[in-house]
Amino acid sequence: MYIKIIGSIVLILSAAAVGYLKAEELEVRVRVLKEMKRMITFLQGELRFHRAELSEAFESVSERVDPLFGAFLRQTAKELEKKGSDCFENIWEKQYENLLQAECFRKEDAKLFEMLEGSLGYLDLTMQTESLNLAAMQVEEVIKTAEEQRQTRGKLYRTMGVSIGALVTLLII
């Protein structure tokens, strides 16, 4: 009898934990996207107001953003200083692919990095800052969508986790 009760509690808690973990993934995605927008805004400021070169801007911004993006920018700056701006596209692509593997990015998030890859490093200062402005607006749209998903799907995942645990428990007993 006690074994059934303990097993039922463990089953319900396990299913609930899975639901809460899925909801937490949505929370993390929203936080990462907000930090991405922050990084873009800082880069825009460095280029526009400080008139810094890309490697200098990346290095400066890397100290003010989340460690995940900071490491990405620092490594990109190092590679740029080593190889020069001739192969910026290759350096950027390699570094953002490493970044995309580290967090919960989706395909549409990767497209934001690809857009920046084509516009940074080649265009004049005004065009680079405008490209960053466009990217910031696009990230804002993705953030709105992610927050809506977090609110609706987050509740759904948590409720489904508990409900499925309770249902399976009832079926077993």
Rosetta silent file (secondary structure, phi, psi, omega in degrees, C-alpha in Angstrom):
SEQUENCE: MYIKIIGSIVLILSAAAVGYLKAEELEVRVRVLKEMKRMITFLQGELRFHRAELSEAFESVSERVDPLFGAFLRQTAKELEKKGSDCFENIWEKQYENLLQAECFRKEDAKLFEMLEGSLGYLDLTMQTESLNLAAMQVEEVIKTAEEQRQTRGKLYRTMGVSIGALVTLLII
SCORE:     score description
SCORE:     0.000 S_00000001
   1 L     0.000  -48.600 -179.413    0.000    0.000    0.000 S_00000001
   2 H   -66.175  -33.418  179.373    2.742    2.457    0.996 S_00000001
   3 H   -65.062  -40.042  177.924    4.744    1.522   -2.061 S_00000001
   4 H   -64.175  -41.105 -179.811    1.802    2.464   -4.314 S_00000001
   5 H   -65.990  -46.723  179.465    1.411    5.800   -2.559 S_00000001
   6 H   -63.439  -43.786  177.895    5.121    6.576   -2.754 S_00000001
   7 H   -61.031  -40.983  178.763    5.222    5.445   -6.402 S_00000001
   8 H   -63.764  -44.075  179.618    2.196    7.614   -7.219 S_00000001
   9 H   -63.911  -44.667  179.220    3.767   10.665   -5.611 S_00000001
  10 H   -61.602  -42.045 -179.641    7.060   10.088   -7.415 S_00000001
  11 H   -64.305  -45.846  179.691    5.235    9.641  -10.725 S_00000001
  12 H   -64.250  -44.533  179.595    3.184   12.825  -10.337 S_00000001
  13 H   -64.809  -38.140  179.288    6.234   14.831   -9.226 S_00000001
  14 H   -64.982  -46.360  179.871    8.330   13.487  -12.104 S_00000001
  15 H   -64.965  -39.431  178.122    5.725   14.362  -14.709 S_00000001
  16 H   -64.025  -40.129  179.702    5.240   17.797  -13.122 S_00000001
  17 H   -62.797  -40.173  177.870    9.012   18.363  -13.170 S_00000001
  18 H   -62.364  -43.232  177.965    9.137   17.583  -16.895 S_00000001
  19 H   -61.901  -43.231  179.814    6.360   20.118  -17.501 S_00000001
  20 H   -68.284  -34.628  177.296    8.114   22.763  -15.434 S_00000001
  21 H   -66.926  -40.034  176.954   11.421   22.109  -17.214 S_00000001
  22 H   -64.088  -39.552  177.616    9.772   22.577  -20.605 S_00000001
  23 H   -66.140  -36.429  179.498    8.245   25.842  -19.369 S_00000001
  24 H   -66.398  -33.215  176.433   11.665   26.943  -18.083 S_00000001
  25 H   -58.934  -39.029  177.859   13.143   26.420  -21.575 S_00000001
  26 H   -66.750  -38.715  177.151   10.717   29.048  -22.835 S_00000001
  27 H   -61.773  -45.043 -178.561   11.779   31.411  -20.026 S_00000001
  28 H   -63.055  -41.194 -179.795   15.446   30.936  -20.898 S_00000001
  29 H   -61.174  -42.296  178.809   14.779   31.630  -24.580 S_00000001
  30 H   -63.289  -43.997  178.988   13.106   34.949  -23.743 S_00000001
  31 H   -61.622  -42.160 -178.878   16.027   35.938  -21.490 S_00000001
  32 H   -66.208  -41.343  178.925   18.576   35.026  -24.162 S_00000001
  33 H   -65.248  -39.268  177.594   16.709   36.978  -26.839 S_00000001
  34 H   -64.353  -38.284  178.058   16.505   40.041  -24.584 S_00000001
  35 H   -69.007  -33.765  176.852   20.237   39.796  -23.973 S_00000001
  36 H   -63.866  -42.639  177.999   20.790   39.471  -27.716 S_00000001
  37 H   -63.832  -40.673  178.432   18.875   42.710  -28.267 S_00000001
  38 H   -61.313  -42.872  178.702   20.922   44.360  -25.549 S_00000001
  39 H   -61.347  -44.544 -179.765   24.130   43.208  -27.248 S_00000001
  40 H   -62.996  -41.679  179.633   22.977   44.616  -30.591 S_00000001
  41 H   -63.282  -43.423  177.591   22.067   47.934  -28.966 S_00000001
  42 H   -62.816  -42.167  178.344   25.485   48.190  -27.311 S_00000001
  43 H   -61.112  -42.080  178.670   27.210   47.377  -30.608 S_00000001
  44 H   -59.799  -44.504  178.472   25.176   50.044  -32.317 S_00000001
  45 H   -63.355  -42.869  179.350   26.241   52.594  -29.701 S_00000001
  46 H   -61.676  -42.232 -178.606   29.902   51.641  -29.956 S_00000001
  47 H   -73.181  -42.070 -174.434   29.876   52.012  -33.717 S_00000001
  48 H   -75.109  -48.385 -171.467   27.752   55.149  -33.868 S_00000001
  49 H   -94.849  -34.744 -179.525   29.056   57.224  -30.975 S_00000001
  50 L   -94.476  -11.691 -179.625   32.552   55.912  -30.336 S_00000001
  51 L    52.409   40.817 -178.173   33.260   55.235  -33.996 S_00000001
  52 L   -81.151  153.458  171.614   35.126   52.106  -32.967 S_00000001
  53 L   -70.125  162.951 -176.234   36.350   49.445  -35.345 S_00000001
  54 H   -58.242  -46.269 -178.026   34.433   46.183  -35.210 S_00000001
  55 H   -62.408  -39.810  177.924   37.040   44.305  -33.209 S_00000001
  56 H   -67.014  -41.047  179.123   37.247   47.151  -30.670 S_00000001
  57 H   -63.941  -43.189  179.093   33.454   47.392  -30.478 S_00000001
  58 H   -61.765  -44.898 -179.313   33.135   43.646  -29.946 S_00000001
  59 H   -62.914  -43.776 -179.319   35.775   43.698  -27.218 S_00000001
  60 H   -65.249  -45.816 -178.235   34.160   46.659  -25.453 S_00000001
  61 H   -69.372  -30.381 -177.858   30.627   45.248  -25.596 S_00000001
  62 H   -59.575  -26.173 -179.325   31.800   41.796  -24.486 S_00000001
  63 L   -80.852  -14.523 -174.126   32.489   43.201  -21.030 S_00000001
  64 L  -110.422    0.359 -177.990   28.950   44.568  -20.625 S_00000001
  65 L  -116.068  174.310  177.307   26.780   41.663  -21.764 S_00000001
  66 L   -49.701  143.126 -177.901   25.899   38.198  -20.550 S_00000001
  67 H   -54.780  -31.750  178.513   28.955   35.892  -20.370 S_00000001
  68 H   -62.247  -52.180  178.308   27.573   33.735  -23.190 S_00000001
  69 H   -72.027  -31.195  177.622   27.438   36.654  -25.630 S_00000001
  70 H   -61.294  -45.146  178.492   30.555   38.160  -24.067 S_00000001
  71 H   -64.336  -39.805  177.626   32.586   35.079  -24.918 S_00000001
  72 H   -59.567  -48.605 -178.409   31.132   35.103  -28.440 S_00000001
  73 H   -68.611  -39.959  179.596   32.112   38.741  -28.991 S_00000001
  74 H   -62.753  -45.199 -179.580   35.537   38.366  -27.366 S_00000001
  75 H   -66.491  -39.156  177.476   36.394   35.357  -29.515 S_00000001
  76 H   -63.395  -41.939  178.696   35.129   37.110  -32.648 S_00000001
  77 H   -62.224  -43.898  179.256   37.272   40.158  -31.813 S_00000001
  78 H   -60.763  -45.027 -179.629   40.366   37.978  -31.318 S_00000001
  79 H   -65.125  -38.511  178.247   39.824   36.224  -34.625 S_00000001
  80 H   -63.086  -41.425 -179.885   39.255   39.538  -36.383 S_00000001
  81 H   -67.698  -33.783  179.100   42.516   40.947  -35.015 S_00000001
  82 H   -72.253  -49.281 -171.046   44.385   37.808  -36.095 S_00000001
  83 H   -99.911  -12.475 -178.252   42.949   37.421  -39.570 S_00000001
  84 L    82.442  175.677 -175.335   41.773   40.941  -40.374 S_00000001
  85 H   -81.623   -1.627 -178.870   38.440   42.015  -41.784 S_00000001
  86 H   -59.913  -36.521 -176.069   39.027   40.200  -45.089 S_00000001
  87 H  -117.239   38.727 -179.461   37.303   37.082  -43.825 S_00000001
  88 H   -55.715  -43.042 -177.151   34.803   38.639  -41.396 S_00000001
  89 H   -58.978  -43.829  179.504   31.955   36.583  -42.810 S_00000001
  90 H   -66.203  -42.254  179.595   33.782   33.300  -42.124 S_00000001
  91 H   -63.118  -48.855 -178.682   34.812   34.363  -38.617 S_00000001
  92 H   -60.069  -46.130 -178.000   31.287   35.532  -37.738 S_00000001
  93 H   -61.433  -45.371  179.683   29.695   32.360  -39.128 S_00000001
  94 H   -61.788  -44.471 -176.945   32.052   30.084  -37.193 S_00000001
  95 H   -70.314  -40.437 -178.912   31.544   31.975  -33.935 S_00000001
  96 H   -73.507  -27.562  174.041   27.763   32.226  -34.141 S_00000001
  97 H   -64.952  -38.774  175.114   27.474   28.522  -34.978 S_00000001
  98 H   -63.085  -41.592  179.730   29.350   27.825  -31.737 S_00000001
  99 H   -65.041  -42.212 -177.737   26.997   30.183  -29.907 S_00000001
 100 H   -64.153  -28.393  178.346   23.868   28.595  -31.381 S_00000001
 101 H   -74.916  -24.207 -173.464   24.927   25.195  -30.065 S_00000001
 102 H   -80.190  -27.751 -174.679   25.355   26.541  -26.543 S_00000001
 103 L  -128.026 -176.390 -175.464   21.830   27.843  -25.913 S_00000001
 104 L   -89.377   61.733  176.824   18.224   27.267  -26.824 S_00000001
 105 L   -86.975  155.191  176.111   18.211   29.109  -30.132 S_00000001
 106 L  -114.554  176.865 -178.033   15.837   28.224  -32.935 S_00000001
 107 H   -59.920  -40.045 -179.546   16.200   28.496  -36.699 S_00000001
 108 H   -67.451  -26.489  175.912   14.621   31.950  -36.800 S_00000001
 109 H   -70.012  -38.566  179.091   17.138   33.092  -34.178 S_00000001
 110 H   -64.244  -32.258  179.390   19.983   31.894  -36.376 S_00000001
 111 H   -64.878  -30.190  177.240   18.594   33.992  -39.228 S_00000001
 112 H   -64.716  -41.462  177.689   19.119   37.102  -37.125 S_00000001
 113 H   -68.005  -37.962  179.281   22.820   36.297  -36.838 S_00000001
 114 H   -63.796  -37.001  178.330   23.018   35.519  -40.553 S_00000001
 115 H   -63.162  -41.788  179.092   21.532   38.919  -41.360 S_00000001
 116 H   -66.958  -35.374 -179.902   24.218   40.618  -39.277 S_00000001
 117 H   -57.488  -39.938 -177.377   26.893   38.529  -40.929 S_00000001
 118 H   -78.222  -16.303 -174.445   26.056   40.001  -44.313 S_00000001
 119 H  -111.532  -25.330  179.343   25.954   43.614  -43.170 S_00000001
 120 L   -83.307  144.220  173.623   28.701   44.032  -40.567 S_00000001
 121 L    89.316  -18.645 -176.099   32.269   44.519  -41.657 S_00000001
 122 L  -112.211  -34.746 -173.011   31.563   45.431  -45.289 S_00000001
 123 L   -88.597  170.745  176.640   29.364   48.480  -45.287 S_00000001
 124 L   -73.255  172.477 -174.173   30.099   52.017  -44.185 S_00000001
 125 H   -57.008  -45.065 -178.849   29.432   53.097  -40.612 S_00000001
 126 H   -61.681  -44.782 -178.953   25.941   54.454  -41.295 S_00000001
 127 H   -67.410  -36.578  178.105   24.824   51.287  -43.050 S_00000001
 128 H   -64.835  -44.300 -179.916   26.265   49.101  -40.281 S_00000001
 129 H   -67.762  -35.454  176.531   24.402   51.020  -37.575 S_00000001
 130 H   -68.129  -36.300  175.812   21.203   50.922  -39.633 S_00000001
 131 H   -64.241  -40.851  176.587   21.641   47.176  -40.089 S_00000001
 132 H   -65.557  -37.107  176.716   22.034   46.826  -36.338 S_00000001
 133 H   -62.862  -44.847  177.246   18.921   48.964  -35.863 S_00000001
 134 H   -61.705  -43.665  178.812   16.975   46.683  -38.207 S_00000001
 135 H   -61.962  -40.440  178.849   18.302   43.628  -36.389 S_00000001
 136 H   -62.904  -39.982  177.924   17.229   45.117  -33.035 S_00000001
 137 H   -66.308  -39.547  178.644   13.715   45.668  -34.372 S_00000001
 138 H   -67.543  -39.624  177.221   13.567   42.107  -35.683 S_00000001
 139 H   -62.989  -38.227  178.322   14.825   40.727  -32.373 S_00000001
 140 H   -60.964  -40.493  177.352   12.100   42.746  -30.622 S_00000001
 141 H   -64.608  -41.871  178.639    9.471   41.053  -32.802 S_00000001
 142 H   -65.396  -37.086  178.170   10.928   37.629  -32.008 S_00000001
 143 H   -63.015  -43.890  178.783   10.924   38.543  -28.293 S_00000001
 144 H   -59.362  -45.103  178.822    7.222   39.437  -28.452 S_00000001
 145 H   -63.158  -44.055 -179.408    6.437   36.105  -30.089 S_00000001
 146 H   -64.502  -37.574  178.441    8.600   34.214  -27.580 S_00000001
 147 H   -67.912  -38.641  175.871    6.908   35.970  -24.641 S_00000001
 148 H   -62.345  -43.496  178.090    3.474   35.070  -25.996 S_00000001
 149 H   -64.216  -38.769  179.383    4.597   31.457  -26.357 S_00000001
 150 H   -61.346  -43.455 -178.123    6.059   31.537  -22.862 S_00000001
 151 H   -68.367  -47.595 -176.000    2.779   32.688  -21.386 S_00000001
 152 H   -78.125  -51.749 -177.131    0.509   30.296  -23.265 S_00000001
 153 H   -72.638  -31.820  178.779    2.713   27.249  -23.673 S_00000001
 154 H   -59.776  -47.541  176.830    4.368   27.648  -20.279 S_00000001
 155 H   -61.606  -42.742 -179.549    1.033   27.281  -18.510 S_00000001
 156 H   -61.277  -46.712 -179.133    0.139   24.412  -20.811 S_00000001
 157 H   -61.580  -44.029  179.961    3.391   22.538  -20.136 S_00000001
 158 H   -64.835  -45.552 -179.434    3.077   22.891  -16.372 S_00000001
 159 H   -65.562  -42.519  179.997   -0.581   21.854  -16.346 S_00000001
 160 H   -64.744  -37.988  178.997    0.017   18.961  -18.731 S_00000001
 161 H   -59.814  -49.725  179.851    2.910   17.673  -16.644 S_00000001
 162 H   -66.159  -43.292 -177.451    0.829   17.481  -13.491 S_00000001
 163 H   -64.266  -43.406 -179.368   -2.244   16.169  -15.351 S_00000001
 164 H   -66.969  -40.443  176.407   -0.392   13.428  -17.180 S_00000001
 165 H   -59.349  -44.672  179.049    1.300   12.356  -13.948 S_00000001
 166 H   -65.709  -41.048  179.666   -2.081   12.169  -12.209 S_00000001
 167 H   -63.705  -47.025  179.504   -3.653   10.317  -15.142 S_00000001
 168 H   -62.724  -39.164  177.483   -0.901    7.723  -15.329 S_00000001
 169 H   -61.574  -43.367  178.603   -1.115    7.279  -11.572 S_00000001
 170 H   -64.852  -38.167  179.190   -4.858    6.656  -11.805 S_00000001
 171 H   -67.656  -35.943 -178.842   -4.348    4.178  -14.624 S_00000001
 172 H   -73.669  -39.888 -178.555   -1.717    2.260  -12.690 S_00000001
 173 L   -75.418    0.000    0.000   -3.725    2.121   -9.450 S_00000001
